[in-house]
Amino acid sequence: MLQLLPQSDVLVPNTKNPRRAVEYINSYIDSVRCDSLSVDISFMNLMDACYVSTMCSTNHYIKYPEGRINWLVSSDKAAELTKSLSLGNSEYFVAN
């Protein structure tokens, strides 16, 4: 079960552009020690959220193979669409 962290401990990309969001999150992963990370992308549409979470989860896994990313998304369909990719370090939660 996810324990929601205070808002300051949840990373929120500063753009709706999925490519820029990937750059922003990956930059954070590369510059800050973040074995565990929560990212709020609930403002993105389903396809953009799947793209961003897949690309960033892969980068995070390379740096932290035992780490975890909690993705806050707008729909439970994101987990279904990325399930076949076996992103073992990712977990999806629907934002309220």
Biopython code that builds the backbone (N, CA, C, O; Angstrom):
import numpy as np
from Bio.PDB.StructureBuilder import StructureBuilder

atoms = [
    (1, "MET", "N", (0.834, -1.179, 0.000)),
    (1, "MET", "CA", (0.000, 0.000, 0.000)),
    (1, "MET", "C", (0.878, 1.242, 0.000)),
    (1, "MET", "O", (1.887, 1.303, 0.704)),
    (2, "LEU", "N", (0.496, 2.204, -0.775)),
    (2, "LEU", "CA", (1.250, 3.446, -0.884)),
    (2, "LEU", "C", (0.916, 4.374, 0.265)),
    (2, "LEU", "O", (-0.253, 4.627, 0.556)),
    (3, "GLN", "N", (1.936, 4.870, 0.907)),
    (3, "GLN", "CA", (1.764, 5.924, 1.901)),
    (3, "GLN", "C", (2.121, 7.218, 1.201)),
    (3, "GLN", "O", (3.271, 7.422, 0.811)),
    (4, "LEU", "N", (1.157, 8.079, 1.041)),
    (4, "LEU", "CA", (1.411, 9.327, 0.337)),
    (4, "LEU", "C", (2.349, 10.201, 1.144)),
    (4, "LEU", "O", (2.172, 10.385, 2.348)),
    (5, "LEU", "N", (3.335, 10.727, 0.473)),
    (5, "LEU", "CA", (4.317, 11.603, 1.087)),
    (5, "LEU", "C", (3.794, 13.033, 1.062)),
    (5, "LEU", "O", (2.880, 13.342, 0.299)),
    (6, "PRO", "N", (4.355, 13.895, 1.876)),
    (6, "PRO", "CA", (3.977, 15.309, 1.783)),
    (6, "PRO", "C", (4.216, 15.823, 0.362)),
    (6, "PRO", "O", (5.087, 15.317, -0.345)),
    (7, "GLN", "N", (3.462, 16.803, -0.043)),
    (7, "GLN", "CA", (3.534, 17.316, -1.410)),
    (7, "GLN", "C", (4.955, 17.655, -1.836)),
    (7, "GLN", "O", (5.292, 17.500, -3.010)),
    (8, "SER", "N", (5.787, 18.107, -0.925)),
    (8, "SER", "CA", (7.147, 18.500, -1.287)),
    (8, "SER", "C", (8.012, 17.292, -1.671)),
    (8, "SER", "O", (9.051, 17.462, -2.309)),
    (9, "ASP", "N", (7.600, 16.084, -1.293)),
    (9, "ASP", "CA", (8.363, 14.891, -1.621)),
    (9, "ASP", "C", (7.849, 14.189, -2.869)),
    (9, "ASP", "O", (8.281, 13.079, -3.180)),
    (10, "VAL", "N", (6.946, 14.817, -3.574)),
    (10, "VAL", "CA", (6.411, 14.278, -4.814)),
    (10, "VAL", "C", (6.907, 15.160, -5.955)),
    (10, "VAL", "O", (6.647, 16.363, -5.991)),
    (11, "LEU", "N", (7.618, 14.543, -6.876)),
    (11, "LEU", "CA", (8.143, 15.286, -8.020)),
    (11, "LEU", "C", (7.027, 15.519, -9.039)),
    (11, "LEU", "O", (6.305, 14.591, -9.404)),
    (12, "VAL", "N", (6.895, 16.750, -9.486)),
    (12, "VAL", "CA", (5.897, 17.109, -10.488)),
    (12, "VAL", "C", (6.625, 17.790, -11.638)),
    (12, "VAL", "O", (7.199, 18.862, -11.451)),
    (13, "PRO", "N", (6.612, 17.182, -12.838)),
    (13, "PRO", "CA", (7.271, 17.825, -13.975)),
    (13, "PRO", "C", (6.662, 19.196, -14.244)),
    (13, "PRO", "O", (5.466, 19.407, -14.044)),
    (14, "ASN", "N", (7.482, 20.105, -14.689)),
    (14, "ASN", "CA", (7.029, 21.476, -14.904)),
    (14, "ASN", "C", (6.513, 21.712, -16.323)),
    (14, "ASN", "O", (6.495, 22.848, -16.797)),
    (15, "THR", "N", (6.093, 20.645, -17.000)),
    (15, "THR", "CA", (5.609, 20.759, -18.368)),
    (15, "THR", "C", (4.621, 19.646, -18.687)),
    (15, "THR", "O", (4.671, 18.571, -18.090)),
    (16, "LYS", "N", (3.724, 19.912, -19.632)),
    (16, "LYS", "CA", (2.815, 18.877, -20.126)),
    (16, "LYS", "C", (3.389, 18.166, -21.346)),
    (16, "LYS", "O", (2.862, 17.138, -21.774)),
    (17, "ASN", "N", (4.462, 18.708, -21.903)),
    (17, "ASN", "CA", (5.113, 18.093, -23.054)),
    (17, "ASN", "C", (5.817, 16.817, -22.583)),
    (17, "ASN", "O", (6.705, 16.892, -21.734)),
    (18, "PRO", "N", (5.440, 15.639, -23.116)),
    (18, "PRO", "CA", (6.010, 14.389, -22.602)),
    (18, "PRO", "C", (7.522, 14.279, -22.770)),
    (18, "PRO", "O", (8.199, 13.743, -21.892)),
    (19, "ARG", "N", (8.052, 14.768, -23.863)),
    (19, "ARG", "CA", (9.503, 14.702, -24.079)),
    (19, "ARG", "C", (10.250, 15.558, -23.053)),
    (19, "ARG", "O", (11.274, 15.142, -22.509)),
    (20, "ARG", "N", (9.732, 16.741, -22.801)),
    (20, "ARG", "CA", (10.356, 17.612, -21.801)),
    (20, "ARG", "C", (10.167, 17.062, -20.388)),
    (20, "ARG", "O", (11.036, 17.229, -19.532)),
    (21, "ALA", "N", (9.042, 16.414, -20.148)),
    (21, "ALA", "CA", (8.815, 15.800, -18.833)),
    (21, "ALA", "C", (9.826, 14.685, -18.587)),
    (21, "ALA", "O", (10.342, 14.546, -17.478)),
    (22, "VAL", "N", (10.111, 13.889, -19.619)),
    (22, "VAL", "CA", (11.121, 12.831, -19.498)),
    (22, "VAL", "C", (12.484, 13.455, -19.190)),
    (22, "VAL", "O", (13.204, 12.970, -18.317)),
    (23, "GLU", "N", (12.836, 14.510, -19.889)),
    (23, "GLU", "CA", (14.110, 15.193, -19.634)),
    (23, "GLU", "C", (14.167, 15.718, -18.205)),
    (23, "GLU", "O", (15.189, 15.578, -17.533)),
    (24, "TYR", "N", (13.088, 16.316, -17.742)),
    (24, "TYR", "CA", (13.024, 16.890, -16.394)),
    (24, "TYR", "C", (13.187, 15.798, -15.325)),
    (24, "TYR", "O", (13.985, 15.948, -14.399)),
    (25, "ILE", "N", (12.438, 14.715, -15.456)),
    (25, "ILE", "CA", (12.485, 13.634, -14.464)),
    (25, "ILE", "C", (13.830, 12.923, -14.510)),
    (25, "ILE", "O", (14.408, 12.627, -13.463)),
    (26, "ASN", "N", (14.339, 12.643, -15.713)),
    (26, "ASN", "CA", (15.639, 11.980, -15.819)),
    (26, "ASN", "C", (16.761, 12.849, -15.268)),
    (26, "ASN", "O", (17.711, 12.338, -14.674)),
    (27, "SER", "N", (16.656, 14.145, -15.461)),
    (27, "SER", "CA", (17.640, 15.054, -14.886)),
    (27, "SER", "C", (17.614, 14.973, -13.364)),
    (27, "SER", "O", (18.661, 14.975, -12.716)),
    (28, "TYR", "N", (16.424, 14.904, -12.806)),
    (28, "TYR", "CA", (16.283, 14.763, -11.354)),
    (28, "TYR", "C", (16.890, 13.440, -10.891)),
    (28, "TYR", "O", (17.625, 13.412, -9.904)),
    (29, "ILE", "N", (16.594, 12.357, -11.584)),
    (29, "ILE", "CA", (17.123, 11.029, -11.238)),
    (29, "ILE", "C", (18.644, 11.038, -11.279)),
    (29, "ILE", "O", (19.295, 10.448, -10.417)),
    (30, "ASP", "N", (19.210, 11.704, -12.276)),
    (30, "ASP", "CA", (20.667, 11.742, -12.436)),
    (30, "ASP", "C", (21.361, 12.626, -11.404)),
    (30, "ASP", "O", (22.526, 12.391, -11.081)),
    (31, "SER", "N", (20.672, 13.635, -10.882)),
    (31, "SER", "CA", (21.340, 14.593, -10.011)),
    (31, "SER", "C", (21.039, 14.426, -8.518)),
    (31, "SER", "O", (21.774, 14.952, -7.683)),
    (32, "VAL", "N", (19.974, 13.705, -8.170)),
    (32, "VAL", "CA", (19.567, 13.569, -6.773)),
    (32, "VAL", "C", (19.500, 12.086, -6.415)),
    (32, "VAL", "O", (18.996, 11.275, -7.191)),
    (33, "ARG", "N", (20.005, 11.743, -5.251)),
    (33, "ARG", "CA", (19.896, 10.348, -4.792)),
    (33, "ARG", "C", (18.432, 10.065, -4.497)),
    (33, "ARG", "O", (17.844, 10.648, -3.586)),
    (34, "CYS", "N", (17.849, 9.157, -5.282)),
    (34, "CYS", "CA", (16.411, 8.902, -5.158)),
    (34, "CYS", "C", (16.098, 7.432, -5.411)),
    (34, "CYS", "O", (15.488, 7.077, -6.420)),
    (35, "ASP", "N", (16.530, 6.577, -4.469)),
    (35, "ASP", "CA", (16.197, 5.155, -4.597)),
    (35, "ASP", "C", (14.690, 4.960, -4.706)),
    (35, "ASP", "O", (14.210, 4.153, -5.502)),
    (36, "SER", "N", (13.964, 5.702, -3.903)),
    (36, "SER", "CA", (12.507, 5.691, -3.952)),
    (36, "SER", "C", (12.052, 7.071, -4.378)),
    (36, "SER", "O", (12.567, 8.089, -3.915)),
    (37, "LEU", "N", (11.079, 7.083, -5.269)),
    (37, "LEU", "CA", (10.657, 8.343, -5.863)),
    (37, "LEU", "C", (9.168, 8.277, -6.137)),
    (37, "LEU", "O", (8.659, 7.238, -6.557)),
    (38, "SER", "N", (8.469, 9.367, -5.907)),
    (38, "SER", "CA", (7.065, 9.500, -6.279)),
    (38, "SER", "C", (6.964, 10.637, -7.283)),
    (38, "SER", "O", (7.499, 11.725, -7.070)),
    (39, "VAL", "N", (6.268, 10.365, -8.380)),
    (39, "VAL", "CA", (6.133, 11.363, -9.443)),
    (39, "VAL", "C", (4.657, 11.515, -9.792)),
    (39, "VAL", "O", (3.962, 10.530, -10.044)),
    (40, "ASP", "N", (4.194, 12.742, -9.803)),
    (40, "ASP", "CA", (2.800, 13.036, -10.138)),
    (40, "ASP", "C", (2.713, 13.457, -11.603)),
    (40, "ASP", "O", (3.150, 14.545, -11.979)),
    (41, "ILE", "N", (2.146, 12.581, -12.413)),
    (41, "ILE", "CA", (1.898, 12.900, -13.823)),
    (41, "ILE", "C", (0.405, 12.761, -14.119)),
    (41, "ILE", "O", (0.004, 12.470, -15.246)),
    (42, "SER", "N", (-0.398, 12.972, -13.096)),
    (42, "SER", "CA", (-1.847, 12.800, -13.247)),
    (42, "SER", "C", (-2.475, 13.839, -14.173)),
    (42, "SER", "O", (-3.612, 13.662, -14.610)),
    (43, "PHE", "N", (-1.770, 14.900, -14.473)),
    (43, "PHE", "CA", (-2.279, 15.936, -15.378)),
    (43, "PHE", "C", (-2.069, 15.571, -16.850)),
    (43, "PHE", "O", (-2.544, 16.283, -17.735)),
    (44, "MET", "N", (-1.361, 14.467, -17.119)),
    (44, "MET", "CA", (-1.084, 14.043, -18.495)),
    (44, "MET", "C", (-2.152, 13.065, -18.980)),
    (44, "MET", "O", (-2.784, 12.369, -18.186)),
    (45, "ASN", "N", (-2.340, 13.028, -20.303)),
    (45, "ASN", "CA", (-3.262, 12.042, -20.843)),
    (45, "ASN", "C", (-2.641, 10.647, -20.728)),
    (45, "ASN", "O", (-1.450, 10.523, -20.441)),
    (46, "LEU", "N", (-3.416, 9.629, -20.945)),
    (46, "LEU", "CA", (-2.997, 8.254, -20.711)),
    (46, "LEU", "C", (-1.768, 7.858, -21.512)),
    (46, "LEU", "O", (-0.842, 7.266, -20.957)),
    (47, "MET", "N", (-1.735, 8.165, -22.784)),
    (47, "MET", "CA", (-0.610, 7.752, -23.629)),
    (47, "MET", "C", (0.676, 8.481, -23.240)),
    (47, "MET", "O", (1.745, 7.873, -23.201)),
    (48, "ASP", "N", (0.578, 9.763, -22.954)),
    (48, "ASP", "CA", (1.759, 10.511, -22.526)),
    (48, "ASP", "C", (2.267, 9.999, -21.182)),
    (48, "ASP", "O", (3.475, 9.886, -20.974)),
    (49, "ALA", "N", (1.353, 9.692, -20.277)),
    (49, "ALA", "CA", (1.747, 9.166, -18.969)),
    (49, "ALA", "C", (2.460, 7.815, -19.115)),
    (49, "ALA", "O", (3.440, 7.554, -18.416)),
    (50, "CYS", "N", (1.977, 6.966, -20.011)),
    (50, "CYS", "CA", (2.630, 5.668, -20.238)),
    (50, "CYS", "C", (4.025, 5.862, -20.823)),
    (50, "CYS", "O", (4.972, 5.186, -20.420)),
    (51, "TYR", "N", (4.147, 6.779, -21.767)),
    (51, "TYR", "CA", (5.453, 7.062, -22.376)),
    (51, "TYR", "C", (6.442, 7.583, -21.325)),
    (51, "TYR", "O", (7.563, 7.085, -21.219)),
    (52, "VAL", "N", (6.022, 8.575, -20.560)),
    (52, "VAL", "CA", (6.903, 9.189, -19.561)),
    (52, "VAL", "C", (7.302, 8.162, -18.503)),
    (52, "VAL", "O", (8.478, 8.060, -18.154)),
    (53, "SER", "N", (6.345, 7.413, -17.999)),
    (53, "SER", "CA", (6.655, 6.451, -16.939)),
    (53, "SER", "C", (7.559, 5.332, -17.439)),
    (53, "SER", "O", (8.429, 4.873, -16.699)),
    (54, "THR", "N", (7.376, 4.890, -18.657)),
    (54, "THR", "CA", (8.228, 3.830, -19.215)),
    (54, "THR", "C", (9.661, 4.311, -19.397)),
    (54, "THR", "O", (10.602, 3.631, -18.989)),
    (55, "MET", "N", (9.830, 5.471, -20.003)),
    (55, "MET", "CA", (11.170, 5.990, -20.256)),
    (55, "MET", "C", (11.910, 6.292, -18.949)),
    (55, "MET", "O", (13.088, 5.966, -18.811)),
    (56, "CYS", "N", (11.231, 6.903, -18.011)),
    (56, "CYS", "CA", (11.888, 7.289, -16.752)),
    (56, "CYS", "C", (12.096, 6.096, -15.826)),
    (56, "CYS", "O", (13.089, 6.047, -15.101)),
    (57, "SER", "N", (11.187, 5.146, -15.838)),
    (57, "SER", "CA", (11.377, 3.938, -15.032)),
    (57, "SER", "C", (12.592, 3.159, -15.509)),
    (57, "SER", "O", (13.334, 2.602, -14.699)),
    (58, "THR", "N", (12.795, 3.119, -16.806)),
    (58, "THR", "CA", (13.960, 2.442, -17.363)),
    (58, "THR", "C", (15.243, 3.130, -16.922)),
    (58, "THR", "O", (16.190, 2.466, -16.500)),
    (59, "ASN", "N", (15.281, 4.451, -17.017)),
    (59, "ASN", "CA", (16.455, 5.209, -16.569)),
    (59, "ASN", "C", (16.696, 5.026, -15.072)),
    (59, "ASN", "O", (17.835, 4.856, -14.637)),
    (60, "HIS", "N", (15.640, 5.061, -14.303)),
    (60, "HIS", "CA", (15.759, 4.893, -12.846)),
    (60, "HIS", "C", (16.292, 3.498, -12.512)),
    (60, "HIS", "O", (17.119, 3.347, -11.612)),
    (61, "TYR", "N", (15.822, 2.486, -13.231)),
    (61, "TYR", "CA", (16.275, 1.111, -12.978)),
    (61, "TYR", "C", (17.771, 0.956, -13.258)),
    (61, "TYR", "O", (18.470, 0.245, -12.537)),
    (62, "ILE", "N", (18.253, 1.615, -14.293)),
    (62, "ILE", "CA", (19.681, 1.545, -14.630)),
    (62, "ILE", "C", (20.519, 2.093, -13.471)),
    (62, "ILE", "O", (21.566, 1.533, -13.149)),
    (63, "LYS", "N", (20.072, 3.166, -12.854)),
    (63, "LYS", "CA", (20.832, 3.776, -11.761)),
    (63, "LYS", "C", (20.558, 3.104, -10.410)),
    (63, "LYS", "O", (21.461, 2.981, -9.583)),
    (64, "TYR", "N", (19.316, 2.673, -10.190)),
    (64, "TYR", "CA", (18.911, 2.075, -8.912)),
    (64, "TYR", "C", (18.151, 0.766, -9.174)),
    (64, "TYR", "O", (16.921, 0.759, -9.129)),
    (65, "PRO", "N", (18.851, -0.328, -9.442)),
    (65, "PRO", "CA", (18.163, -1.593, -9.762)),
    (65, "PRO", "C", (17.219, -2.088, -8.665)),
    (65, "PRO", "O", (16.265, -2.813, -8.950)),
    (66, "GLU", "N", (17.475, -1.708, -7.431)),
    (66, "GLU", "CA", (16.606, -2.123, -6.331)),
    (66, "GLU", "C", (15.610, -1.019, -5.948)),
    (66, "GLU", "O", (14.873, -1.174, -4.974)),
    (67, "GLY", "N", (15.578, 0.076, -6.687)),
    (67, "GLY", "CA", (14.737, 1.218, -6.350)),
    (67, "GLY", "C", (13.289, 1.048, -6.769)),
    (67, "GLY", "O", (12.921, 0.049, -7.387)),
    (68, "ARG", "N", (12.462, 2.047, -6.423)),
    (68, "ARG", "CA", (11.032, 2.048, -6.729)),
    (68, "ARG", "C", (10.603, 3.443, -7.183)),
    (68, "ARG", "O", (11.107, 4.457, -6.701)),
    (69, "ILE", "N", (9.673, 3.461, -8.109)),
    (69, "ILE", "CA", (9.017, 4.714, -8.494)),
    (69, "ILE", "C", (7.514, 4.513, -8.357)),
    (69, "ILE", "O", (6.950, 3.555, -8.886)),
    (70, "ASN", "N", (6.884, 5.421, -7.646)),
    (70, "ASN", "CA", (5.430, 5.440, -7.540)),
    (70, "ASN", "C", (4.923, 6.522, -8.485)),
    (70, "ASN", "O", (5.254, 7.699, -8.336)),
    (71, "TRP", "N", (4.122, 6.110, -9.453)),
    (71, "TRP", "CA", (3.577, 7.037, -10.429)),
    (71, "TRP", "C", (2.147, 7.377, -10.052)),
    (71, "TRP", "O", (1.318, 6.481, -9.890)),
    (72, "LEU", "N", (1.851, 8.649, -9.912)),
    (72, "LEU", "CA", (0.488, 9.112, -9.677)),
    (72, "LEU", "C", (-0.090, 9.486, -11.036)),
    (72, "LEU", "O", (0.363, 10.437, -11.673)),
    (73, "VAL", "N", (-1.085, 8.736, -11.471)),
    (73, "VAL", "CA", (-1.660, 8.906, -12.807)),
    (73, "VAL", "C", (-3.156, 9.166, -12.691)),
    (73, "VAL", "O", (-3.738, 9.022, -11.616)),
    (74, "SER", "N", (-3.768, 9.548, -13.795)),
    (74, "SER", "CA", (-5.185, 9.887, -13.779)),
    (74, "SER", "C", (-6.093, 8.689, -14.016)),
    (74, "SER", "O", (-7.303, 8.787, -13.809)),
    (75, "SER", "N", (-5.534, 7.553, -14.449)),
    (75, "SER", "CA", (-6.352, 6.394, -14.787)),
    (75, "SER", "C", (-5.632, 5.104, -14.427)),
    (75, "SER", "O", (-4.411, 5.010, -14.545)),
    (76, "ASP", "N", (-6.394, 4.114, -13.989)),
    (76, "ASP", "CA", (-5.797, 2.814, -13.686)),
    (76, "ASP", "C", (-5.402, 2.053, -14.953)),
    (76, "ASP", "O", (-4.790, 0.989, -14.865)),
    (77, "LYS", "N", (-5.735, 2.570, -16.096)),
    (77, "LYS", "CA", (-5.377, 1.944, -17.377)),
    (77, "LYS", "C", (-3.876, 2.033, -17.652)),
    (77, "LYS", "O", (-3.350, 1.237, -18.430)),
    (78, "ALA", "N", (-3.187, 2.972, -17.039)),
    (78, "ALA", "CA", (-1.737, 3.113, -17.253)),
    (78, "ALA", "C", (-1.015, 1.845, -16.833)),
    (78, "ALA", "O", (-0.108, 1.391, -17.532)),
    (79, "ALA", "N", (-1.393, 1.276, -15.725)),
    (79, "ALA", "CA", (-0.768, 0.029, -15.256)),
    (79, "ALA", "C", (-1.051, -1.110, -16.223)),
    (79, "ALA", "O", (-0.175, -1.935, -16.483)),
    (80, "GLU", "N", (-2.257, -1.161, -16.752)),
    (80, "GLU", "CA", (-2.616, -2.207, -17.713)),
    (80, "GLU", "C", (-1.804, -2.088, -18.998)),
    (80, "GLU", "O", (-1.330, -3.091, -19.531)),
    (81, "LEU", "N", (-1.645, -0.870, -19.494)),
    (81, "LEU", "CA", (-0.934, -0.670, -20.757)),
    (81, "LEU", "C", (0.561, -0.953, -20.648)),
    (81, "LEU", "O", (1.182, -1.358, -21.631)),
    (82, "THR", "N", (1.143, -0.750, -19.482)),
    (82, "THR", "CA", (2.586, -0.965, -19.327)),
    (82, "THR", "C", (2.916, -2.318, -18.700)),
    (82, "THR", "O", (4.090, -2.653, -18.545)),
    (83, "LYS", "N", (1.907, -3.091, -18.342)),
    (83, "LYS", "CA", (2.110, -4.376, -17.666)),
    (83, "LYS", "C", (3.023, -5.314, -18.448)),
    (83, "LYS", "O", (3.890, -5.954, -17.853)),
    (84, "SER", "N", (2.854, -5.411, -19.735)),
    (84, "SER", "CA", (3.646, -6.330, -20.553)),
    (84, "SER", "C", (5.113, -5.920, -20.661)),
    (84, "SER", "O", (5.941, -6.716, -21.104)),
    (85, "LEU", "N", (5.447, -4.697, -20.265)),
    (85, "LEU", "CA", (6.831, -4.232, -20.312)),
    (85, "LEU", "C", (7.634, -4.685, -19.098)),
    (85, "LEU", "O", (8.855, -4.526, -19.073)),
    (86, "SER", "N", (6.978, -5.238, -18.112)),
    (86, "SER", "CA", (7.617, -5.750, -16.888)),
    (86, "SER", "C", (8.499, -4.703, -16.210)),
    (86, "SER", "O", (9.670, -4.952, -15.923)),
    (87, "LEU", "N", (7.932, -3.556, -15.965)),
    (87, "LEU", "CA", (8.653, -2.494, -15.254)),
    (87, "LEU", "C", (8.558, -2.798, -13.763)),
    (87, "LEU", "O", (7.697, -2.258, -13.069)),
    (88, "GLY", "N", (9.428, -3.648, -13.282)),
    (88, "GLY", "CA", (9.365, -4.129, -11.914)),
    (88, "GLY", "C", (9.597, -3.067, -10.862)),
    (88, "GLY", "O", (9.266, -3.277, -9.695)),
    (89, "ASN", "N", (10.156, -1.934, -11.244)),
    (89, "ASN", "CA", (10.420, -0.881, -10.260)),
    (89, "ASN", "C", (9.313, 0.169, -10.217)),
    (89, "ASN", "O", (9.434, 1.166, -9.505)),
    (90, "SER", "N", (8.246, -0.045, -10.965)),
    (90, "SER", "CA", (7.184, 0.954, -11.056)),
    (90, "SER", "C", (5.885, 0.444, -10.462)),
    (90, "SER", "O", (5.535, -0.731, -10.578)),
    (91, "GLU", "N", (5.181, 1.368, -9.822)),
    (91, "GLU", "CA", (3.846, 1.066, -9.328)),
    (91, "GLU", "C", (2.978, 2.284, -9.634)),
    (91, "GLU", "O", (3.410, 3.427, -9.486)),
    (92, "TYR", "N", (1.753, 2.015, -10.063)),
    (92, "TYR", "CA", (0.858, 3.084, -10.477)),
    (92, "TYR", "C", (-0.270, 3.255, -9.474)),
    (92, "TYR", "O", (-0.855, 2.281, -8.999)),
    (93, "PHE", "N", (-0.568, 4.519, -9.158)),
    (93, "PHE", "CA", (-1.644, 4.868, -8.252)),
    (93, "PHE", "C", (-2.477, 5.952, -8.893)),
    (93, "PHE", "O", (-1.942, 6.882, -9.496)),
    (94, "VAL", "N", (-3.783, 5.836, -8.765)),
    (94, "VAL", "CA", (-4.669, 6.847, -9.314)),
    (94, "VAL", "C", (-4.734, 8.009, -8.336)),
    (94, "VAL", "O", (-5.070, 7.831, -7.166)),
    (95, "ALA", "N", (-4.413, 9.191, -8.821)),
    (95, "ALA", "CA", (-4.442, 10.402, -7.999)),
    (95, "ALA", "C", (-5.895, 10.807, -7.734)),
    (95, "ALA", "O", (-6.763, 10.647, -8.592)),
    (96, "ASN", "N", (-6.133, 11.315, -6.572)),
    (96, "ASN", "CA", (-7.487, 11.754, -6.213)),
    (96, "ASN", "C", (-7.793, 13.085, -6.801)),
    (96, "ASN", "O", (-8.889, 13.609, -6.604)),
]
sb = StructureBuilder()
sb.init_structure("model")
sb.init_model(0)
sb.init_chain("A")
sb.init_seg("    ")
for serial, (resi, resn, name, xyz) in enumerate(atoms, 1):
    if name == "N":
        sb.init_residue(resn, " ", resi, " ")
    sb.init_atom(name, np.array(xyz, "f"), 0.0, 1.0, " ", f" {name:<3s}", serial, name[0])
structure = sb.get_structure()
